[in-house]
Amino acid sequence: MSESTAAYTLENGLRELLDRHGSLLREALSALSTRVYWAAYEEDRDSYGPDAAARAADAFRGLLGQHFALDQPGEDGMVGPDPESGGETSPFGFPLRISYPHADPDVLLPAMVEAARPWAVLSPWLRAAVCAEILARINARSHEIALTATHTSGQGELMAFHAGAVHAQDRGLEAVAQVLGEQTRLPERVVWRKPTAAGEEVQVKEFTVVPREVGLVVAGRVVPAWSAYPGLFASLAAGSAVLVKPHPDAVLPLALTVRIARGVLREYGLCPDTVCLAPELPGEGLARDLALRPGVGVVDYTGSAPFGTWLEENVRPGTTVLASNGAVNSVLVDSTDDYRGMVANLAFTLALYSGRLCTAPQNLFVPERGIDTDEGHKDLSTLVTDLGAEVAVLLGRGGEAAELLGALPDAESVRAWEEAASGRMGEVLFTGPETTHPDHRGAAVRPPVAVLVAPGSPPLYREHPAPILFVVPVLSAEVALESVQDIALTSGSFVLGVHTAREGVEREAEAAARACGVGVSLNLTGSWLMTQSSVFSDLHGSGLNPASNFGGSRGVFATTRFSVTGVRRSVGSAEADQVVAADDVQELHP
């Protein structure tokens, strides 16, 4: 096949993708601007076909104990399974025994830069269409992706299908739409005419997107796909090659993602090395090495705050770090018009995924005098007793309880829970009922534990990776909000939950949250939880406190990944008319 024929075939294939996904991309762009409810991917597990779950289980079992081949440049060895630890181990009690290819960065990164050259010259719409096709292929395997999240991060199966699969896909598409919107803000080409004494000056001006260097995605373990997809798809849509560095204990969800992306790129005549995976050897410190290398332009990081801070302080000049660090979130219970609904909502929030989400509440502030409710005044002791009783009811449902809690994935989480439950963090107010997983007896399933602490106590400022709730008696709502701000600005927070029947407290809470860059959930007493973030509508992070150094829904999240250059040239009127006519035809395909 000649070079011109190959180019023609490539262009036609990509145009077909744009025809297929164009309406989806336009809907995503609209949702970003309107912020109404919209989702691209179906969250009902049954809608994927009657045998989808069974086929996914077979596919997942087929991955266990195998080498996960990717055929990437510079492969120089194998990562895992470690002879002692077994490599990735399911929090539900069995080793995955999967090995992955290790690559030499001195070979891999230059190959990726070269691979991205033809990708970068595609139009923003064509790149977005390829990204949409990758997401469509991922979506078709949502049950399989969910199983990889369950058995690397410990999420219950429903949680894994939502946060670990389809909602992560929505986040990926949201990122594609953000970049597409910013990259198409300027026209690709315009005819510029200025009247002059001699007639007019006519110029054709062209504006070209220039992507940054390789985008490096350093992923976490808690929700690997949900946290990694925004950076992965934003950099890819912007025109960069993307290198995904997964957490050593949660490689599989992102390995499967990268394999799917590489397959789509190859199928449509693009170089698969535009997207690569970088698993690390034990003790290698690969994220630190890669982030400092020439050729890396943007680092998307999810993980602990100390390493996020290190990245921001040590990357090369010109490299941008978009860090999402740990968060310490709070709830203020001041008063309520729906006491039973509030208690039920809080209990479910505490139990969901063992409180490990970055939006999960850790600190519960309650006035010492108690709270006014639709059932009369409730003192602090009664509120805590009722909350503990609701947790007990919630977790008394056998297998449903284990599904809700999931499993703690590491020894650090188990140690934190044991320290709290033993009273070493403070007086234990309640501990949920002991829960075991009916299918995985070895899983570390732990119920919420509530501990009484004083305002300003050091544990309030640390993120604890376990279902621990610190109950903090305060003099007033105003004092609580001062503590909320201090914790957010010191340790970082994403969300604040507030229950109040008083308008004045609502206004004070909103003002306090704005001051420290935290989103507020007011009086949630139904099925929606303060931990939930509606993609395309809610704002996740503000960049105003240490939880993240950027606002995920702000333009900078997209624009930091590319620049725009301009070229202008003088032309005659006839040539300008030809340009206008050609652009009119081009408009048929946005």
QUIQUIVEN-V261897 format. One line per field, one symbol per residue. ss: DSSP state (a for helix, b for strand, c for the rest). phi: phi as a letter, one per 40 degrees, with the letter a starting at -180 (. if undefined). burial: + if it has 16 or more other ideal C-beta (glycine too) atoms within 10 Angstrom, else -. Layout:
ss = ???
phi = ???
burial = ???
This chain:
ss = ccaaaaaaaaaaaaaaaaaaaaaaaaaaaaaaaaccccccccccaaaacccaaaaaaaaaaaacccbbccccccbbbbbcccccccccbbcccbbcccbbbbbcaaaaaaaaaaaaaaaacccaaaaaaaaaaaaaaaaacaaaaaaaaaaaacccaaaaaaaaaaaaaaaaaaaaaaaaaaacccccbbbbbbbbccbbbbbbbbbbbbbccbbbbbcccccaaaaaaaaaaaaaaacccbbbbccccccaaaaaaaaaaaaaaaaccccaaabbbccccccccaaaaaaccccbbbbbbbccaaaaaaaaaacccccbbbbbccccbbbbbcbcccaaaaaaaaaaaaaaaaacccccbbbbbbbcccbbbccbbbcaaaaaaaaaaaaaaaccccaaaaaaacccccaaaaaaaaaaacccccbbbbbcccccccccccccccccbbbbbccccaaaaccccccbbbbbbbccaaaaaaaaaaaaaaacccbbbbbcccaaaaaaaaaaaaaaccbbbbccccccccccccccccccccccbccbccccccaaaaaccbbbbbbbbbccaaaaaaaaaaaaaacccc
phi = .ccccccccdccccccccccbdccccccccccccgccaacbccccccchcbcccccccccccccgbcccbfccgcbibbgccdccggcbccchaccfbbbccbcdcccccccdcccdccccccdcccccccccdccccdcbdccdccccdcbbgccccdcccccbccccdcccdcdcdcdcccbccccaacbbbcbcciacbbbbbbbcbcccdcbbbccbcbdcdcccdcdcccccchccbbcbccdcacddcccccccccccdccbgbccccbbbbcbcdgcgccccccccdhcbbbcbbiccdcccdcdcbccdgcbbbbbccbbbbbbbbaacacccccccccccccdffgcccbccbbbcbddcgbcbcbgcbcdccdcccccccccccccbgcccccccgbccaccccccccccccgccicccabccdbbccbbcccccbccbbbcbcdgcddcbbcbcacbbccbcbcacccccccdccccccbgacbbcbbabbcccdcccccccccbgbcbbbfcbbccbcccbccgbcbbgbgbaccabacdbcdcdccccabbbbbbacbccccccccccccccdccbc
burial = ---------+--++--++--++-++--++-++-----++++---+--+---++--+---+--+----+-+-++++---+++-----++++++--++-++++++-+--++-+++-++--++-+++++++++++++++-++-++++++++++++++++++++++++++++++++++++++++++++----+++----------+-+--+-+-++++++++++++++++++++++++++++++++++++++++++++++++++++-++--+-+++++++++++-----++--++-+-+++++++++-+-++-+++--+---++++++++++++++++++-++-+++++++++++++++++++++++++++--++++----+-+--++-+++-+++-++-----+++++++++---++-++-+++---++--++++--+-+--+--+++++++++++-+-+-++--++++++++++++--+--++-+++-+++-+++++++++++---++-++--++--++++++-+++---+++++-+++--++++++++++++++---++++++--------+----+--+-----------
